[in-house]
Amino acid sequence: MTFLAPRSDFPLLADTPTLHYLDSAATAQKPRVVLDALQQFYERDNANPHRGAYELSARATERYHDARATIATFIGATDADCTLFVRGTTEAMNLIAYGWGDAHIGAGDAIVVTAMDHHASFVTFQQLAKRTGAEFRIAELTDDGRIDMTSLRSMLDSRVKLISFPHVSNALGTINPVTEIVALAHAVGAVVVCDGAQAVPHLAVDVEALGVDFYAFSGHKVGGPMGIGVLWGRRALLESMSPWQFGGDMIEIVGDQVTTFNTLPHRFEAGTPNAADAVGLAVACDYLTALGMDRVRAHEVELTALLLDGLQLLDGIRIFGPMHAQERSGVVSFAFEDVHAHDLATILDEHGVCVRAGHHCAQPLMRRLGVPATARASVWVHTTPDDLHALMTALQHAKSLFADVALR
Ligand code: PLP
């Protein structure tokens, strides 16, 4: 195995051969085809979709419409109108909270999240609970970084109206048992929100087969542009929801005192849509489809096994999350007792190695792990064993530097 996707597919990587980009979990590098698609949209198809009666506007509308269909197919959604464009996973969670939560959750109800939820869902649903007077429950984790199913089961009763969890943890790499959780949640009548931000770039996702009620992801982690993402929801749920933002395009008839609202998906897409970025995201999905999501997964399992093996050779390291590559994604967090993650990341940067250091927008999780921060390396389609080798060399250098400082 050398690579799945050549560096030459990614202009930023092609232009900086010494860079070892191991931070795809934060944001992915963009394939050239995505950048070309953005430029082409603005050069050839740019007009305000749904607005003009002229041919150019019709073309922009068609490109936007086709992008939605491509992305819906990519995530297994047969009803493209239930695939809403949002700014990203964060906005998707807020849309659910304000659009569904405020109308359906009240005092006496309960909301369940997990200790591995990203702040995008954790804080959003915590604040929903605060607004509505609902109880906020947090399912705990096992020592090896999985959702503790005993803890989760103990929290599910008829008061629970909504449960949120990540398909894949951004800080632990754990791949959660979605269908099992869905079955438990639906048995008590709860609506299931699944955060797919760390899943869609790496696994073949079929939202309908998963059985969830809402599924969200961010385009920029899939190789698409920043500022575009998707919320997929079941039609019946979306149709029962009030719009959460108002303005152009989302209306049907505006009376002086009363307004009626457009059908899906426009009802939830107020104002001029982010058409160019939607087109870019569709091209990113096509890029991954051409690589083959099964091959993407196989490539990442192989690299993750190498990464875990390499890290385990380092003295004093703590690796978080499941230890078998088959059971996790290629997001690997680790910490050394004697070195702060930020210091480590700064030294790695001197070796051209980019990793994330921090709390990964998962402070409740960090508290449970008993660390202020971790370093996190993550792999994607362009990652090679050479990138991982560079990481290991840089880590060994960093360790020796810190050992010298400790001796002084
Ligand atoms: N959920 C998970 C699991 C993530 O990894 C991220 C991004 O780091 C988010 C949500 C938030 O995504 P965005 O900042 O693109 O809205």
Residues whose N, C-alpha, C, O or C-beta is under 5 A from the ligand:
A	BS01	PLP	A25 G88 T89 T90 E91 H118 A120 P166 V168 N170 D195 A197 Q198 S218
